[in-house]
Amino acid sequence: MRIGVITFPGSLDDGDVVRAVRRCEAEAVPLWHGDAELHGVDAVVVPGGFSYGDYLRCGAIARFAPVMGPVLEAAAGGMPVLGICNGFQILCEAGLLPGALTRNAGLHYVCRDQWLRVENTRTAWSTRYEPGAEILVPIKHGEGNYQADKETIAALEAENRIVFRYIEENPNGSRADIAGICSANGRVLGLMPHPEHAIDPLTGPSDDGLGMFYSALDSLVKVTNE
């Protein structure tokens, strides 16, 4: 399976995502922000960093990058898309996910290992986890405070689209302790924590992040077999 990893000016974690994809024995395909096509990939990861310097708003400029046109089309067709940290912000700006990521409560940058609870194991990126599983994944962001109106939060709750929640402590003030949400069809996932930094206990706090990448591969194999 071929998983595309986008690089924007200011991306920091694209290389780490490439390593995570290869760790799962999939092919990582570099995608440049100026590309007008996805080069035949089966899934896409929008990585973390500070795309275009986070000018205007985080992800507001990256949303208009040439590569995002085919990403939007592919997502509409059911391709799995994962947005991590800045990637989550970009997916919200692009309208693939509802809500917005704002400045952390207290206005401080937060960098630490964070416990999450898996709330939905039926998305393209979460089937490898057990319902209610608690996983340890790093966070590092200054604008990870997920906000949406009451109606949107209620809809996310009712439709089981909150995939990950912060537990023990909410690090940024996100409504409903939201760490990650998915699209209505479960194919698009955005989260602030960094699963690509949790693929080996030797270099991270755990290997809990691998479950997201293996889940995507499982979903692609299932579609291929069907």
C-alpha positions in Angstrom: 0.0 0.0 0.0 1.2 3.5 -0.8 0.6 6.3 1.7 1.3 9.8 0.7 2.9 12.3 3.1 2.6 16.0 2.3 5.4 18.5 2.9 4.5 22.1 3.2 6.9 25.0 3.8 7.3 24.8 7.6 6.4 21.1 8.0 8.4 19.5 10.8 7.1 16.0 11.2 6.8 14.7 7.6 10.0 12.7 8.0 8.7 11.1 11.2 5.5 10.1 9.5 7.5 8.6 6.6 9.4 6.4 9.2 6.1 5.4 10.8 4.6 4.3 7.5 7.8 2.3 6.7 7.7 0.8 10.1 4.4 -0.8 9.1 6.0 -2.0 5.9 4.0 0.2 3.7 5.4 2.5 1.0 5.7 6.2 2.0 5.3 8.5 -1.0 6.5 12.1 -0.5 4.0 14.7 -1.8 5.0 18.3 -2.3 2.6 21.1 -1.4 2.8 22.4 -5.0 1.8 19.0 -6.5 -1.4 19.0 -8.4 -1.9 15.2 -8.1 -1.5 12.5 -5.5 0.7 10.2 -7.7 -1.5 7.1 -7.2 -1.4 6.9 -3.4 -4.0 4.9 -1.4 -4.1 7.2 1.6 -2.7 10.6 2.7 -1.2 12.0 5.9 -1.1 15.7 6.5 1.7 16.1 9.0 2.5 18.5 11.8 4.6 21.6 11.8 4.0 25.2 11.1 2.8 25.3 7.5 3.5 28.7 5.9 4.7 29.9 9.3 1.2 29.7 10.7 0.5 33.2 9.2 -3.2 34.4 9.4 -4.3 31.2 11.3 -2.8 27.8 11.6 -3.5 26.0 8.4 -5.3 28.9 6.7 -2.8 29.2 3.9 -2.0 25.5 3.5 -5.7 24.9 2.9 -5.2 26.6 -0.5 -2.0 24.7 -1.5 -2.3 23.0 -4.9 -2.0 19.6 -3.3 -5.1 20.1 -1.2 -7.4 20.2 -4.3 -6.8 16.5 -5.1 -6.8 15.7 -1.3 -10.4 17.1 -1.1 -11.5 15.1 -4.1 -9.9 11.9 -2.9 -11.4 12.3 0.6 -14.8 12.8 -1.0 -14.3 9.5 -2.8 -13.5 7.7 0.5 -9.7 7.8 0.6 -8.3 7.6 4.2 -6.8 10.9 5.2 -5.1 11.6 8.5 -4.3 15.1 9.8 -1.8 15.3 12.7 -1.5 18.5 14.8 -1.0 21.2 12.1 -2.6 18.7 9.7 -5.7 18.6 11.9 -5.8 22.4 11.7 -5.5 22.2 7.9 -8.3 19.7 7.6 -10.6 21.9 9.7 -9.7 25.0 7.6 -10.3 23.0 4.4 -13.8 21.9 5.6 -13.0 18.2 5.8 -13.7 18.3 9.5 -15.8 20.7 11.6 -14.7 23.2 14.2 -11.4 25.0 14.7 -8.2 24.8 16.7 -7.5 27.9 18.8 -4.9 29.1 21.2 -4.3 26.8 24.2 -6.0 27.8 27.4 -3.5 29.8 29.3 -1.8 30.7 26.0 1.2 28.4 26.7 2.8 26.0 24.3 2.4 22.4 25.7 5.0 19.6 25.0 4.6 16.4 26.9 3.4 12.8 26.8 -0.3 12.6 27.0 -2.8 9.8 27.8 -5.7 9.4 25.5 -8.8 7.3 25.6 -10.0 5.6 22.3 -13.7 6.4 21.9 -14.3 5.1 18.4 -12.7 2.0 17.0 -14.6 1.9 13.7 -12.8 4.6 11.7 -10.2 3.8 9.0 -7.5 4.9 11.5 -8.6 3.3 14.8 -9.7 -0.3 14.2 -6.5 -1.8 15.8 -7.5 -0.4 19.2 -9.9 -1.9 21.8 -12.9 0.3 22.8 -11.9 2.4 25.7 -8.2 1.6 25.3 -5.8 4.1 26.9 -2.8 5.1 24.9 0.2 7.3 25.5 1.1 9.7 22.7 3.2 12.9 22.7 1.6 16.3 22.2 3.4 19.5 21.2 1.3 22.5 20.2 0.3 26.0 21.0 -3.0 26.1 19.3 -4.7 22.8 20.0 -7.8 24.0 21.8 -10.6 22.4 19.8 -13.7 24.6 19.6 -17.1 24.3 17.9 -20.6 25.5 18.7 -22.9 23.5 20.9 -24.8 22.0 18.0 -21.6 20.7 16.4 -20.3 19.2 19.7 -23.7 17.5 20.2 -23.6 16.1 16.7 -20.1 14.8 17.2 -21.2 13.1 20.4 -24.4 11.6 18.9 -22.7 10.3 15.8 -19.7 8.8 17.7 -17.3 11.0 15.8 -15.1 11.9 18.8 -12.3 9.3 18.3 -9.8 10.3 21.0 -10.3 12.2 24.2 -7.7 13.6 26.6 -7.7 11.8 30.0 -6.2 12.6 33.4 -5.8 16.3 32.3 -7.0 18.4 29.4 -3.8 20.1 28.2 -5.3 22.8 26.1 -8.9 23.5 27.0 -10.5 21.6 24.2 -14.3 21.3 24.5 -15.4 17.9 25.7 -11.7 16.9 26.1 -11.5 16.3 22.4 -8.2 15.2 21.1 -9.3 13.9 17.7 -12.4 13.7 15.6 -13.4 12.0 12.3 -15.6 12.6 9.3 -19.1 11.2 9.1 -17.9 8.2 7.1 -14.9 7.6 9.4 -12.4 7.9 6.6 -10.9 11.3 7.6 -9.3 11.7 11.0 -7.7 14.7 12.6 -6.0 14.7 16.0 -3.6 17.0 17.8 -1.4 14.3 19.4 1.5 12.8 17.4 1.2 9.1 16.8 4.3 9.2 14.6 6.3 9.9 17.7 4.9 6.8 19.5 6.1 4.0 17.3 8.9 2.6 19.4 9.4 2.7 23.2 13.1 3.2 22.6 12.5 6.7 21.0 9.1 7.6 22.4 6.8 6.9 25.3 5.2 3.9 23.7 4.5 2.2 20.4 0.8 3.1 20.8 0.8 5.3 17.7 1.4 2.4 15.4 -2.2 1.3 15.7 -3.4 4.2 13.6 -1.1 3.4 10.7 -1.9 -0.4 10.9 -5.6 0.4 11.0 -5.3 2.4 7.8 -3.5 -0.5 6.1 -6.2 -2.9 7.3 -8.9 -0.6 5.9 -7.1 -0.4 2.5 -6.7 -4.2 2.3 -10.4 -4.6 3.1 -11.4 -2.3 0.3 -9.1 -4.0 -2.1 -10.5 -7.5 -1.2 -14.1 -6.2 -1.6 
